[in-house]
């Protein structure tokens, strides 16, 4: 069970984008990296090419680059702060992530 999942609201805690928040768009488990909307933006120089007979324009494309998962913290929905997460098993036997600050369920 991962600490950070897709569609989680996270805050960057270190690096050039420190303090920014965004939704996790993709989790790359094997490399322990995340792609977060609007964070870690890079400029990629793309060549013009054709895709099934349709030309795709080239140019400088601005997009998100992967970010190390250790550089972000999940933002709690209840207290609104970046927090560590813990696990709790509910009465119905389902594991849920919980906020270490306020104890609220994140899932």
Order of alpha helices (4+ residues) and beta strands (2+ residues): beta-beta-beta-beta-beta-beta-beta-beta-beta-beta-beta-beta
